[in-house]
Amino acid sequence: MVQINKSEKIYEDLKMRILKGEFDENQILPIEKSLELEYNVSRNTIRKAIRQLNSEGLVYSKLGSANVVLQRVAVEDLLIDSGNMERGSKIQTKSNETKVLSLDLIIVDATLAAKSMFQIGTTCYHVIRLRLINGKPVMIDDSFFKSEVVPRLTKKIAQESIYRYIQSVTNHKIIGSRLVDRVILATDLDKNYLALKQENCIGLTQNWAYLDDGQIFEYTEIHFAPEQYVRTRFIGQKVGYIQ
């Protein structure tokens, strides 16, 4: 089983406690020293977890290390996090499941290179996964991972979490993704696996994921059923910005 790092565990625990109402909206989280003692970790580990909460708009860090719990909006209860299904299940107590439809080792051709930004001739894994919430199919991940970054990828790893495998077993560090959202006509794959009813279109998120050396190691096209997917973003306000 792939192990998750300490800051990620603390982040997930604090997020769950916030969303369950243990910390009220507008309440200040316990000070860093208290969290250090509670979780028995270093201050740097606590700060990494707090930064993740900040990036999702769950807390706001004020000068003096006060972390205020932000007021939530109802749409967050519907959120399906395409990048991390297992995280969403722990927070929302929904039954999440991933089915690996296929996993193949391929060579990047000109068509894939134009979309993925991989070099022609690169060896990569092509993984197609179906995501289900409470038994209902809601999302298909059509992914390409450089094999040099994800060595010996198996269906078991793909079903659990490829990102956790990369960060726990390899020396690579994932720093973020570039995302593009659009609406496209449903493909045969979508019609076969997603509950589209009368819709002939699906939502598509293109995801290019980066390592800390600057390279793109993953290209994924996330297909989602329109009724089952909500994406929320939190945009921090910059000092001096005039709207």
C-alpha positions in Angstrom: 0.0 0.0 0.0 1.3 3.4 -1.0 1.9 5.7 2.1 0.8 9.3 2.3 3.1 11.9 3.8 2.5 13.6 7.1 1.5 17.0 5.9 -1.0 15.5 3.5 -2.5 13.4 6.3 -2.8 16.5 8.5 -4.3 18.5 5.7 -6.9 15.8 5.0 -7.8 15.6 8.7 -8.1 19.4 9.2 -10.2 19.7 6.0 -12.5 16.9 7.2 -12.9 18.6 10.6 -13.6 22.0 9.0 -16.2 20.5 6.6 -17.9 18.6 9.4 -18.3 21.8 11.4 -15.8 21.0 14.2 -14.4 24.5 13.5 -17.1 27.1 13.0 -17.0 29.5 10.1 -15.0 32.7 10.9 -13.4 30.8 13.8 -9.6 30.9 14.2 -7.9 27.5 14.0 -5.7 26.4 16.9 -2.3 28.1 16.8 0.5 26.3 15.1 2.2 25.3 18.4 -1.0 23.6 19.5 -1.3 21.7 16.2 2.4 20.7 16.4 1.6 19.1 19.8 -1.7 17.5 18.7 -0.2 15.9 15.6 3.3 15.4 17.0 5.0 16.9 13.9 7.3 19.9 13.1 6.0 23.4 12.5 7.1 23.2 8.9 4.8 20.1 8.4 1.9 22.0 10.0 2.5 25.0 7.7 2.5 22.8 4.6 -0.9 21.5 5.6 -2.2 25.0 6.3 -1.0 26.2 2.9 -3.0 23.5 1.2 -6.1 24.6 3.1 -5.3 28.2 2.0 -5.1 27.2 -1.6 -8.5 25.6 -1.5 -10.1 28.6 0.1 -11.0 26.8 3.4 -8.9 29.1 5.6 -7.2 32.5 5.3 -3.9 33.1 7.0 -3.6 36.5 8.5 -0.4 38.2 9.7 0.6 36.7 13.0 -0.1 33.1 12.0 -3.9 33.4 12.7 -5.8 31.0 10.3 -9.4 32.0 9.9 -12.0 29.4 8.7 -13.8 31.0 5.7 -17.6 30.8 5.3 -18.5 28.0 3.0 -20.9 28.0 0.0 -23.4 25.2 -0.7 -21.9 24.2 -4.0 -18.9 22.8 -2.3 -21.1 19.9 -1.0 -21.4 18.7 -4.6 -17.8 18.9 -5.5 -16.1 16.0 -7.2 -12.4 16.5 -7.2 -11.1 15.0 -10.4 -7.6 15.1 -9.3 -8.1 13.1 -6.1 -11.2 11.0 -5.7 -10.1 9.2 -2.6 -9.6 12.6 -0.8 -13.2 13.6 -1.6 -14.6 10.3 -0.2 -13.0 10.8 3.2 -14.4 14.3 3.5 -17.9 13.9 2.1 -18.5 10.3 3.4 -19.6 9.3 -0.1 -18.7 5.9 -1.6 -16.1 6.5 -4.3 -14.8 3.8 -6.6 -12.3 3.7 -9.4 -12.4 1.0 -12.1 -9.4 0.7 -14.4 -10.8 0.0 -17.9 -7.4 -0.3 -19.6 -3.7 0.1 -19.1 -1.2 -0.1 -22.0 2.4 0.9 -22.6 2.5 3.0 -25.8 4.8 5.2 -27.9 3.8 8.8 -28.4 2.9 9.6 -32.0 2.5 13.0 -33.7 -1.2 13.3 -32.8 -0.7 12.6 -29.1 2.5 14.8 -29.0 0.5 17.8 -30.3 -2.0 17.5 -27.4 0.2 16.2 -24.5 3.4 18.2 -25.3 5.4 14.9 -25.0 8.1 14.3 -27.5 7.3 12.0 -30.4 8.8 8.6 -29.5 8.4 9.0 -25.8 7.2 5.8 -24.0 4.2 6.3 -21.8 1.4 4.5 -20.0 -2.1 5.0 -21.4 -4.6 4.5 -18.6 -8.4 4.8 -18.8 -10.2 4.9 -15.5 -13.9 5.1 -14.7 -14.8 7.1 -11.5 -18.0 6.2 -9.6 -19.8 8.0 -6.7 -22.2 5.9 -4.7 -22.2 3.4 -7.5 -23.0 6.0 -10.2 -20.5 6.5 -13.1 -19.7 10.2 -13.2 -16.2 10.6 -14.8 -13.7 9.0 -17.1 -10.0 9.8 -16.9 -8.2 9.2 -20.2 -4.6 9.6 -19.0 -1.0 9.4 -20.4 1.9 9.2 -18.0 5.6 9.2 -18.9 6.9 5.7 -18.1 10.2 7.1 -16.8 8.3 9.0 -14.1 5.8 6.2 -13.3 7.9 3.0 -13.6 6.3 -0.4 -13.3 2.7 1.1 -13.2 0.1 -1.6 -12.5 -3.7 -1.6 -12.5 -3.6 -1.9 -8.7 -1.6 1.4 -8.4 -3.8 3.1 -11.0 -6.9 2.1 -9.1 -5.6 3.4 -5.7 -3.6 6.6 -6.6 -0.9 7.2 -9.2 0.0 10.5 -7.6 0.6 8.9 -4.2 2.7 6.3 -5.9 4.9 8.9 -7.6 5.4 11.0 -4.5 6.0 8.1 -2.1 8.0 5.6 -4.2 9.9 7.8 -6.6 12.1 10.9 -6.1 9.8 13.1 -8.2 7.8 16.0 -6.8 4.5 17.1 -8.3 4.1 20.9 -8.2 0.8 21.5 -10.0 -1.4 21.4 -13.1 -2.5 23.5 -16.0 -6.2 23.0 -16.6 -8.5 23.9 -19.5 -12.3 23.3 -19.3 -14.5 23.0 -22.4 -17.7 21.3 -23.6 -17.5 18.7 -26.4 -19.7 16.1 -28.1 -19.9 12.8 -26.3 -17.7 10.1 -27.6 -18.6 6.4 -27.9 -16.6 5.8 -24.7 -18.8 8.4 -22.9 -22.0 6.9 -24.2 -20.9 3.4 -23.1 -19.9 4.3 -19.5 -21.5 7.6 -18.4 -25.2 8.1 -17.5 -25.8 10.8 -20.1 -29.6 10.3 -20.5 -30.6 12.6 -23.4 -27.4 14.7 -23.4 -25.2 14.5 -26.4 -22.4 16.7 -24.8 -20.0 16.1 -21.9 -17.7 18.4 -20.0 -14.0 18.0 -20.7 -11.1 19.1 -18.5 -7.6 18.9 -20.1 -4.9 18.5 -17.4 -1.2 18.9 -17.9 0.7 18.0 -14.7 4.2 19.3 -13.9 7.1 18.1 -11.8 9.5 20.4 -10.0 12.0 20.2 -12.8 9.5 21.9 -15.1 8.6 19.0 -17.2 5.1 17.8 -18.0 4.8 14.2 -16.9 1.0 13.6 -17.3 -1.6 14.6 -19.9 -5.2 13.7 -19.0 -8.6 14.3 -20.6 -11.3 14.1 -17.9 -14.7 13.4 -19.3 -17.6 14.1 -16.9 -21.4 13.8 -17.0 -22.9 17.3 -16.9 -25.2 16.6 -14.0 -22.6 15.0 -11.8 -19.7 17.4 -11.8 -19.1 20.8 -10.2 -15.7 22.5 -10.1 -15.0 25.3 -7.6 -12.1 27.6 -7.5 -10.8 30.0 -4.9 -9.0 33.1 -6.2 -7.0 35.0 -3.6 -7.2 38.8 -3.7 -3.9 40.6 -4.4 -3.0 43.7 -2.5 -3.6 46.8 -4.6 -6.0 45.1 -7.0 -8.9 47.3 -8.2 -12.0 45.6 -9.5 
